[in-house]
Amino acid sequence: MGKNIHVTHRKDGPWAVIGEGDNRASSLHETQREAIEAGRSMTSPAAILLISNSGKILTLADDTNVDMKNSI
């Protein structure tokens, strides 16, 4: 199983997809949905975490089921 993938909204606008422990975003996207899809396509993510601007985990989902009702 791969590492967790963080999807977070950047202050400068785009949604970032960041592998856990990485210093830089793997990709940037205009919408949250596009970022989640990009995170899912990464090599075997363990989980996709939606992170608020304050750093709080909003949703923890496995790589096949993202609960969009708790999204930003």
Salt bridges, closest charged atoms under 4 A:
ASP12 OD2 - ARG10 NH2 3.04
GLU20 OE2 - HIS6 NE2 3.32
ASP22 OD1 - LYS3 NZ 2.82
